[in-house]
Amino acid sequence: MTTTITETYGVDPTPTPLALLLLGRQADPNSERGVECPGDLPPASDPDLVERARAAKAALGDRVFILGHHYQRDEVIEFADVTGDSFKLARDAAARPEAEYIVFCGVHFMAESADILTGDAQQVVLPDLAAGCSMADMATAEQVAECWDVLTDAGIADVTVPVSYMNSSADIKAFTGRHGGTICTSSNARRALEWAYEQGQKVLFLPDQHLGRNTAVRDMGFSLDDCVVYNPHKPNGGLTVEQLRDAKMILWRGHCSVHGRFTLDSVNDVRERVPGVNVLVHPECRHEVVAAADMVGSTEYIIKALDAAEPGSKWAIGTELNLVRRLAKAHPDKEVVFLDRAVCFCSTMNRIDLPHLVWALESLVEGRVPNVIKVDPETEKYAKAALDRMLALP
């Protein structure tokens, strides 16, 4: 069973200035890294775009390897050599040393991770530099360094191990590496935390508070009282020395703007609208949403769960809408709906569209390498140390 977005959610898809901003087709210069591609960018309505993309990719051959994150538009996924979550794609890129150019259709921190894991002779290209990540941007190097000073003053830094989510900047990964910590993904967060507690007594979890809290409480038996939230915009993170010393999990005040919008009301509403529905959500969702869901898991987990689901079963998925629509299309024998009534694209993921991809590929054909993402050697050294610790986890 498949339905249109308008039929299911009552959303008029007619573009408006706000809708275009949310879809990544307009820019908010006050909040985004960059807003323009230099050179001629073909309009999305150009009927020749698909053929131009095919021709440019064919001309480049094995010199280019295109990565497509699960949250990308269908028009972009069509040209991806591999699809996956951020870490899988970075590892796929590292496994293709013969490719001169890695075109990463995702967001900025993902391209940084690919640069860290690929060879020096390879160049990572992000088709639109405005494709950032609001969660990753919620923790800056300066803020995290100040937090560590607060922990030091409280006398707990030496027993605290940083664990940073893959959805973080290279700077934050490097901080984690310098202080003996590890990176985690949404699928191995529990293993990473278990390792961290073997090294120390406390964890500083960056930058997504919800993944850290859900893993500690739902998967590891911690209480909510074991967790405190460090707010970088308040003196001492808004916490007392006693709160810091008593806590087992110090959660950074960050979140995913897509997954954070799902609420307990969303879950209750869909259960009323779709009797017998299975609610499946990503662990970046709020704790009360995760607690009310039937199943919780990473993007790859969500995909595999739908693949294994019984025909005729009903599913409400709490993750990015491009992926949910793709899953609904791939499983016409199941009823797949979006958890929330409102349309919820990842605005920065959606900045990578077919015009930007065509522009990037045609630039490479012409001998120009646009929008290269390069991590400096010092940052790369420590960020890779943190990533290597994750790769060594049992």
C-alpha positions as CSV (number, residue, x, y, z in Angstrom):
1,M,0.0,0.0,0.0
2,T,1.4,3.3,-1.0
3,T,0.0,6.8,-0.8
4,T,1.2,10.3,-1.6
5,I,2.6,12.7,1.0
6,T,-0.5,14.9,0.4
7,E,-2.9,12.1,0.9
8,T,-1.3,10.9,4.1
9,Y,-0.4,14.1,5.8
10,G,-2.5,16.7,4.2
11,V,0.6,18.7,3.2
12,D,0.4,20.8,0.1
13,P,3.7,20.3,-1.7
14,T,3.4,23.6,-3.6
15,P,6.8,25.4,-3.0
16,T,6.8,28.5,-0.8
17,P,9.8,30.5,0.3
18,L,9.8,28.6,3.7
19,A,9.3,25.2,2.0
20,L,12.2,25.9,-0.4
21,L,14.4,26.8,2.6
22,L,13.4,23.5,4.3
23,L,14.1,21.6,1.2
24,G,17.5,23.1,0.8
25,R,16.7,25.2,-2.3
26,Q,17.1,28.6,-0.6
27,A,19.6,29.8,1.8
28,D,19.6,31.3,5.3
29,P,22.9,33.2,5.4
30,N,22.6,33.6,9.1
31,S,22.7,29.8,9.8
32,E,24.5,28.0,7.0
33,R,28.1,27.6,6.1
34,G,27.8,28.6,2.4
35,V,25.1,29.4,0.1
36,E,26.3,29.5,-3.5
37,C,28.2,27.3,-6.0
38,P,30.6,29.3,-8.1
39,G,30.0,28.7,-11.8
40,D,26.8,27.9,-13.7
41,L,24.4,25.8,-11.8
42,P,21.6,24.3,-13.9
43,P,18.1,24.8,-12.7
44,A,16.3,21.7,-11.2
45,S,13.8,21.9,-14.0
46,D,16.4,21.3,-16.7
47,P,15.2,18.2,-18.6
48,D,18.8,17.3,-19.6
49,L,20.1,16.9,-16.1
50,V,19.8,13.1,-15.9
51,E,21.6,12.6,-19.2
52,R,24.2,15.2,-18.2
53,A,24.8,13.3,-15.0
54,R,25.1,10.0,-16.8
55,A,27.5,11.4,-19.4
56,A,29.8,13.0,-16.8
57,K,29.9,9.9,-14.6
58,A,30.7,7.8,-17.7
59,A,33.4,10.1,-18.8
60,L,35.1,9.9,-15.3
61,G,34.7,6.2,-15.1
62,D,36.6,4.6,-12.2
63,R,38.2,7.9,-11.4
64,V,35.1,8.9,-9.4
65,F,33.2,7.1,-6.7
66,I,29.9,8.6,-5.6
67,L,28.5,8.0,-2.1
68,G,24.8,8.6,-1.3
69,H,23.6,8.8,2.3
70,H,20.2,7.2,3.0
71,Y,18.6,10.6,3.6
72,Q,19.4,11.9,0.1
73,R,16.9,12.7,-2.6
74,D,15.9,9.9,-5.0
75,E,17.3,11.9,-7.9
76,V,20.8,11.8,-6.2
77,I,20.6,8.2,-5.0
78,E,20.1,7.1,-8.6
79,F,23.7,8.0,-9.3
80,A,25.3,6.7,-6.1
81,D,27.7,3.8,-6.5
82,V,26.9,2.8,-2.9
83,T,24.4,3.9,-0.3
84,G,24.5,3.7,3.5
85,D,24.8,5.6,6.7
86,S,27.7,8.0,7.3
87,F,30.3,5.6,8.7
88,K,29.5,2.8,6.2
89,L,30.0,5.3,3.3
90,A,33.3,6.6,4.7
91,R,34.6,3.0,5.0
92,D,33.3,2.2,1.5
93,A,35.3,5.2,0.2
94,A,38.5,4.0,2.0
95,A,38.0,0.6,0.3
96,R,38.3,2.3,-3.2
97,P,41.9,3.6,-3.3
98,E,41.9,3.6,-7.1
99,A,39.2,6.4,-7.1
100,E,40.8,9.8,-7.5
101,Y,37.6,11.6,-6.5
102,I,35.1,10.7,-3.8
103,V,31.9,12.7,-4.4
104,F,30.1,12.5,-1.0
105,C,26.3,13.2,-1.3
106,G,25.7,13.8,2.3
107,V,26.8,16.5,4.8
108,H,30.0,18.2,5.8
109,F,31.0,16.0,8.8
110,M,30.6,12.9,6.6
111,A,32.9,14.3,3.9
112,E,35.4,15.1,6.7
113,S,35.3,11.5,7.9
114,A,35.8,10.2,4.4
115,D,38.8,12.4,4.0
116,I,40.3,11.1,7.2
117,L,39.9,7.5,6.2
118,T,40.9,7.8,2.5
119,G,44.4,8.1,1.1
120,D,46.3,11.3,0.6
121,A,46.1,11.1,-3.2
122,Q,42.3,11.0,-3.1
123,Q,40.1,14.2,-3.0
124,V,36.7,14.3,-1.3
125,V,34.2,16.6,-2.9
126,L,31.0,17.9,-1.3
127,P,28.6,19.1,-4.1
128,D,27.2,21.9,-1.9
129,L,29.3,23.4,0.9
130,A,26.0,24.5,2.6
131,A,25.2,20.9,3.3
132,G,26.1,21.0,7.0
133,C,24.6,19.3,10.0
134,S,22.8,21.3,12.8
135,M,23.7,18.6,15.4
136,A,27.4,18.6,14.5
137,D,27.4,22.4,14.6
138,M,26.0,22.4,18.2
139,A,29.4,21.5,19.6
140,T,32.4,23.6,18.6
141,A,36.0,22.9,19.5
142,E,36.1,26.0,21.7
143,Q,33.0,25.0,23.6
144,V,34.2,21.5,24.2
145,A,37.6,22.7,25.4
146,E,35.8,25.0,27.9
147,C,33.7,22.0,29.0
148,W,36.8,20.0,29.7
149,D,38.2,22.9,31.8
150,V,35.0,22.8,33.8
151,L,35.4,19.0,34.4
152,T,39.0,19.6,35.3
153,D,38.1,22.2,37.9
154,A,35.5,19.8,39.3
155,G,38.2,17.2,39.7
156,I,36.6,14.6,37.4
157,A,38.3,15.1,34.0
158,D,40.9,12.3,34.8
159,V,38.1,9.8,35.3
160,T,35.9,11.0,32.4
161,V,36.1,9.4,28.9
162,P,34.8,11.3,25.9
163,V,32.6,9.3,23.5
164,S,31.6,11.2,20.4
165,Y,28.9,10.3,17.9
166,M,29.9,9.9,14.3
167,N,27.7,12.9,13.6
168,S,30.3,15.3,14.8
169,S,33.0,17.6,13.2
170,A,36.5,16.5,12.7
171,D,37.5,18.9,15.5
172,I,35.3,17.1,18.0
173,K,36.6,13.7,16.8
174,A,40.1,15.0,17.3
175,F,39.3,16.3,20.8
176,T,38.0,12.8,21.6
177,G,41.1,11.2,20.3
178,R,43.4,13.5,22.3
179,H,41.6,12.6,25.5
180,G,41.6,8.8,25.1
181,G,38.0,8.5,23.9
182,T,36.3,6.8,21.0
183,I,33.7,7.4,18.3
184,C,30.4,5.6,18.1
185,T,27.6,5.1,15.6
186,S,24.0,4.7,16.5
187,S,24.4,0.9,16.0
188,N,27.5,0.4,18.3
189,A,26.9,3.1,20.9
190,R,26.4,0.5,23.7
191,R,29.6,-1.2,22.9
192,A,31.4,2.1,22.8
193,L,30.0,3.1,26.2
194,E,30.8,-0.3,27.8
195,W,34.4,0.2,26.6
196,A,34.5,3.7,28.0
197,Y,33.3,2.6,31.4
198,E,36.1,0.1,31.4
199,Q,38.5,3.0,31.0
200,G,37.0,5.5,33.5
201,Q,34.1,6.2,35.8
202,K,32.2,8.8,33.7
203,V,31.4,9.5,30.1
204,L,31.2,12.9,28.3
205,F,28.9,12.1,25.4
206,L,29.0,14.4,22.4
207,P,27.1,16.0,20.7
208,D,23.6,14.2,20.7
209,Q,22.1,14.0,24.2
210,H,19.3,11.7,23.0
211,L,21.5,8.9,21.6
212,G,23.6,9.0,24.8
213,R,20.6,9.0,27.2
214,N,18.7,6.3,25.3
215,T,21.7,4.0,25.1
216,A,22.6,4.5,28.8
217,V,19.0,4.2,30.1
218,R,17.3,1.9,27.6
219,D,20.1,-0.4,26.8
220,M,22.4,-0.4,29.8
221,G,20.1,0.0,32.8
222,F,21.1,3.4,33.9
223,S,18.5,5.7,35.5
224,L,17.6,9.2,34.2
225,D,19.1,10.5,37.4
226,D,22.5,9.2,36.3
227,C,22.5,11.6,33.4
228,V,23.0,15.4,33.4
229,V,22.9,17.7,30.4
230,Y,25.8,20.1,29.9
231,N,24.6,23.3,28.2
232,P,27.6,25.1,26.5
233,H,25.7,28.4,26.6
234,K,25.5,28.6,30.4
235,P,28.3,29.1,32.9
236,N,29.8,25.7,34.0
237,G,27.3,24.1,31.6
238,G,24.4,25.1,33.9
239,L,25.5,22.4,36.4
240,T,26.9,22.4,39.9
241,V,30.1,20.7,40.9
242,E,28.0,18.2,42.9
243,Q,25.9,17.4,39.9
244,L,28.9,16.7,37.7
245,R,30.5,14.6,40.4
246,D,27.4,12.5,40.9
247,A,26.6,12.0,37.3
248,K,27.7,8.9,35.3
249,M,26.7,10.3,31.9
250,I,27.4,14.0,31.1
251,L,25.4,14.6,28.0
252,W,26.1,17.5,25.6
253,R,23.1,19.6,24.9
254,G,22.8,18.8,21.2
255,H,20.2,17.1,19.1
256,C,19.1,16.2,15.6
257,S,16.7,18.7,14.2
258,V,14.8,16.0,12.3
259,H,14.6,13.2,15.0
260,G,14.1,15.8,17.8
261,R,10.8,16.9,16.3
262,F,9.0,13.6,17.0
263,T,7.0,13.6,20.2
264,L,5.0,11.3,22.4
265,D,1.9,12.9,20.8
266,S,3.2,11.7,17.4
267,V,3.3,8.2,18.7
268,N,-0.1,8.3,20.3
269,D,-1.6,10.0,17.2
270,V,-0.3,7.4,14.7
271,R,-1.5,4.5,16.9
272,E,-5.0,6.0,16.8
273,R,-4.9,6.6,13.0
274,V,-3.3,3.3,12.1
275,P,-4.6,0.4,14.4
276,G,-2.0,-2.3,14.8
277,V,0.9,-0.2,13.6
278,N,4.4,-1.0,14.6
279,V,6.3,2.2,15.7
280,L,9.9,2.0,14.7
281,V,12.2,5.0,15.6
282,H,15.8,6.1,15.4
283,P,17.7,6.4,18.8
284,E,18.3,10.1,18.1
285,C,14.6,10.6,19.0
286,R,13.6,11.9,22.4
287,H,13.7,9.5,25.3
288,E,9.9,9.5,25.8
289,V,9.4,8.7,22.1
290,V,11.9,5.8,22.2
291,A,10.2,4.5,25.4
292,A,6.8,4.5,23.7
293,A,8.1,2.9,20.4
294,D,7.9,-0.8,19.6
295,M,11.3,-1.0,18.0
296,V,14.4,1.3,18.1
297,G,17.4,1.2,15.9
298,S,19.9,2.8,13.5
299,T,19.1,3.6,9.9
300,E,20.5,0.3,8.8
301,Y,18.4,-1.5,11.5
302,I,15.3,0.3,10.2
303,I,16.0,-0.8,6.6
304,K,16.6,-4.4,7.7
305,A,13.5,-4.5,9.9
306,L,11.3,-3.4,7.0
307,D,12.9,-6.0,4.7
308,A,12.2,-8.7,7.2
309,A,8.6,-7.5,8.1
310,E,5.6,-9.7,7.3
311,P,3.5,-8.7,4.2
312,G,0.4,-6.7,5.3
313,S,2.1,-5.4,8.4
314,K,1.8,-1.7,9.3
315,W,4.8,0.6,10.2
316,A,5.2,4.2,11.4
317,I,8.8,5.2,10.9
318,G,10.4,8.0,12.9
319,T,13.4,9.1,10.8
320,E,14.1,11.3,7.8
321,L,11.3,11.5,5.3
322,N,13.4,10.7,2.1
323,L,14.2,7.3,3.6
324,V,10.7,6.7,4.8
325,R,9.3,7.4,1.3
326,R,11.9,5.1,-0.2
327,L,11.0,2.3,2.2
328,A,7.3,2.7,1.4
329,K,8.0,2.5,-2.3
330,A,10.3,-0.6,-1.8
331,H,7.6,-2.4,0.3
332,P,4.2,-2.0,-1.5
333,D,3.0,-5.1,0.4
334,K,3.3,-3.2,3.7
335,E,1.7,0.0,5.0
336,V,4.6,2.4,5.7
337,V,3.8,5.8,7.0
338,F,5.8,8.7,8.4
339,L,5.5,9.0,12.2
340,D,4.7,12.7,12.3
341,R,1.8,14.4,10.4
342,A,4.1,17.2,9.2
343,V,6.7,16.7,6.4
344,C,10.2,16.5,7.9
345,F,13.1,16.6,5.4
346,C,16.6,17.2,6.6
347,S,17.1,20.6,5.2
348,T,20.8,20.5,4.8
349,M,20.9,16.9,3.4
350,N,18.4,18.1,0.8
351,R,20.8,20.8,-0.4
352,I,22.6,18.1,-2.4
353,D,20.3,18.0,-5.4
354,L,20.8,16.9,-9.0
355,P,21.9,20.4,-10.2
356,H,24.7,20.4,-7.6
357,L,25.7,16.8,-8.4
358,V,25.8,17.6,-12.2
359,W,27.8,20.7,-11.5
360,A,30.4,18.8,-9.4
361,L,30.7,16.0,-11.9
362,E,31.0,18.2,-14.9
363,S,33.6,20.3,-13.1
364,L,35.7,17.1,-12.5
365,V,35.4,16.2,-16.2
366,E,36.7,19.7,-17.1
367,G,39.7,19.2,-14.8
368,R,38.5,21.4,-11.9
369,V,38.0,19.9,-8.5
370,P,35.3,21.9,-6.7
371,N,34.4,22.0,-3.0
372,V,37.3,19.9,-1.7
373,I,36.9,18.8,1.9
374,K,40.3,18.6,3.5
375,V,41.1,18.0,7.2
376,D,44.4,19.4,8.4
377,P,47.1,16.8,9.4
378,E,47.0,17.4,13.2
379,T,43.2,17.2,13.4
380,E,43.3,14.1,11.2
381,K,45.9,12.4,13.4
382,Y,43.8,12.6,16.5
383,A,40.4,12.1,14.9
384,K,41.7,8.9,13.2
385,A,43.0,7.7,16.6
386,A,39.4,8.0,18.0
387,L,38.0,6.3,14.9
388,D,40.6,3.5,15.2
389,R,39.5,2.9,18.8
390,M,36.0,2.4,17.6
391,L,37.1,0.0,14.8
392,A,39.0,-2.0,17.5
393,L,35.9,-2.5,19.7
394,P,35.0,-6.1,20.1
